[in-house]
Amino acid sequence: MNEMDILEKIQPIFRAIFDDEDLAVTVQTTAADVEDWDSFAQMQIVMGIEAMFGIGFSTDEVTEFGNVGDVVRTIKKHIG
């Protein structure tokens, strides 16, 4: 699975959490780009992704997420 496939697969998680069916995150998207993206939303995103892919992020990984691209690359690392 390549990075664009992963991005496409996690898109519904962001749309559900932010209740916005038109939301389109990119690898450059940051929390500052999305209204209501706070620490609670961040945890929901992390838990949703972990459940979707059957993976677990370390605390260090989560704190290093600067944008959606970082998340996608970390998912890719976990799923090999």
Backbone torsions as a table, in degrees:
resi	resn	phi	psi	omega
1	MET	NA	127.1	179.9
2	ASN	-90.7	174.3	-175.1
3	GLU	-62.0	-37.1	179.3
4	MET	-68.5	-35.9	175.6
5	ASP	-63.0	-42.5	179.2
6	ILE	-64.2	-45.3	179.1
7	LEU	-58.3	-44.4	179.1
8	GLU	-63.2	-37.8	-177.7
9	LYS	-70.6	-33.7	-178.5
10	ILE	-88.3	-10.8	179.6
11	GLN	-50.1	-45.8	-179.7
12	PRO	-62.6	-27.1	177.3
13	ILE	-64.2	-47.7	179.0
14	PHE	-63.0	-42.5	-179.5
15	ARG	-63.1	-39.8	-179.8
16	ALA	-69.7	-44.7	-177.8
17	ILE	-64.4	-40.6	-178.0
18	PHE	-95.9	6.1	177.4
19	ASP	48.5	51.1	-177.9
20	ASP	-142.9	98.6	-178.1
21	GLU	-65.9	-16.8	-179.4
22	ASP	-96.5	-3.8	-179.2
23	LEU	-62.8	129.3	178.6
24	ALA	-127.6	99.2	178.0
25	VAL	-82.6	149.8	176.8
26	THR	-121.8	176.4	178.4
27	VAL	-65.8	-19.9	179.2
28	GLN	-89.0	-10.7	-176.8
29	THR	-62.7	133.5	175.7
30	THR	-119.3	170.5	178.4
31	ALA	-59.2	-33.5	180.0
32	ALA	-65.9	-20.3	-178.3
33	ASP	-83.2	-14.6	-173.7
34	VAL	-121.2	119.8	178.9
35	GLU	-59.5	139.3	178.3
36	ASP	75.2	9.1	176.3
37	TRP	-82.6	95.4	179.4
38	ASP	-117.0	-169.2	-177.2
39	SER	-65.1	-34.0	177.5
40	PHE	-66.5	-44.3	177.2
41	ALA	-62.7	-38.8	178.7
42	GLN	-58.8	-44.2	180.0
43	MET	-66.4	-38.2	177.2
44	GLN	-63.1	-41.5	178.1
45	ILE	-61.7	-49.6	-179.3
46	VAL	-59.0	-48.3	-178.5
47	MET	-64.7	-38.5	178.6
48	GLY	-64.5	-42.2	179.0
49	ILE	-68.1	-43.6	178.6
50	GLU	-59.1	-43.0	179.3
51	ALA	-66.3	-42.0	-178.1
52	MET	-61.5	-43.0	-174.6
53	PHE	-99.9	-4.8	-178.4
54	GLY	65.0	39.9	-178.5
55	ILE	-124.2	172.4	174.6
56	GLY	-135.7	127.6	176.9
57	PHE	-87.5	144.4	172.9
58	SER	-79.5	161.2	176.7
59	THR	-59.2	-40.4	178.4
60	ASP	-60.3	-42.9	179.5
61	GLU	-61.1	-47.4	-177.1
62	VAL	-62.6	-41.0	-178.3
63	THR	-70.8	-18.8	179.1
64	GLU	-90.3	-4.4	178.2
65	PHE	-67.1	112.8	177.4
66	GLY	-101.4	-25.0	178.3
67	ASN	-155.3	176.2	-178.0
68	VAL	-63.5	-31.5	177.2
69	GLY	-59.8	-39.1	176.5
70	ASP	-62.1	-40.5	178.2
71	VAL	-63.2	-47.3	-178.4
72	VAL	-60.5	-45.6	179.7
73	ARG	-63.8	-35.7	178.9
74	THR	-71.1	-39.0	174.4
75	ILE	-58.8	-47.6	-178.8
76	LYS	-58.4	-40.4	177.9
77	LYS	-61.5	-41.0	-177.7
78	HIS	-70.9	-37.2	-175.6
79	ILE	-91.4	-6.3	174.5
80	GLY	67.5	NA	NA
